[in-house]
Every structure is written in C-alpha cells, then in structure tokens.
Amino acid sequence: ALAGMLNSAEQAQNASNSAVGQMLDGSGDVHDAMIALQRAELTLQLTVQVRNKLVQAYQDIMRMPV
C-alpha cells in the first residue's frame, strides 16, 4: 500500500512538472498548473503522514513489554 502511495505521489509530481512546463510554453493554463501543484503537494503530505503513523506504530509495538 505504501509503495502505491509513493507511486501516486511520484505521478502527481510528474504531472505538476508537465503542467508547469506547458504553462511556460504558453500551451497550458495557469489554473491547471496551480491545481496540479496543489494536488502533488497534498499527495506528498498524505504520504508523509501515513509513513509517520506507520513508524509510530512500529515504535509503539517495539516498546511493548513481552
């Protein structure tokens, strides 16, 4: 599941780079580029938060007495 989220974040980043490139060429819209940038940022934030929760859960499990 985490690998899927990482792939999704990478695809969103690539889409935002493409949208910004099109905006700079004049073939794309500023709004589309901003939406793609925000989508990439939110996807990355979600991925980081899920990773943080997984690390926290692992640390909590490791601290449990046996």
Secondary structure as the mmCIF struct_conf table of DSSP 4:
data_model
#
loop_
_struct_conf.conf_type_id
_struct_conf.id
_struct_conf.beg_label_comp_id
_struct_conf.beg_label_asym_id
_struct_conf.beg_label_seq_id
_struct_conf.end_label_comp_id
_struct_conf.end_label_asym_id
_struct_conf.end_label_seq_id
HELX_RH_AL_P HELX_RH_AL_P1 LEU A 2 ASP A 25
TURN_TY1_P TURN_TY1_P1 GLY A 26 GLY A 26
BEND BEND1 SER A 27 GLY A 28
HELX_RH_AL_P HELX_RH_AL_P2 VAL A 30 ARG A 63
BEND BEND2 MET A 64 MET A 64
#
